[in-house]
């Protein structure tokens, strides 16, 4: 996701550097964010795109791919 943002908004973020922060350090900064990866590893994650499309259709929401969405947000 970070790469898509960087590629889509190149002018503003061309000098952004990404690095990994150890979970122990993150616990000192933000506990909820630090425990989220452990929860995902324990429980797994996933989504039914078929069900998501049906739900979006039922409530009148148009789904947008993230790269297109971020470019559209730039022009808002």
Protein Blocks (a to p, Z undefined) as FASTA:
>chain_A
ZZmmmmmmmmmmmmpccddddfklmmmmommlmmmmmmmmmnopaddfklmmmmmmmnop
acddfklmmmmmmmZZ
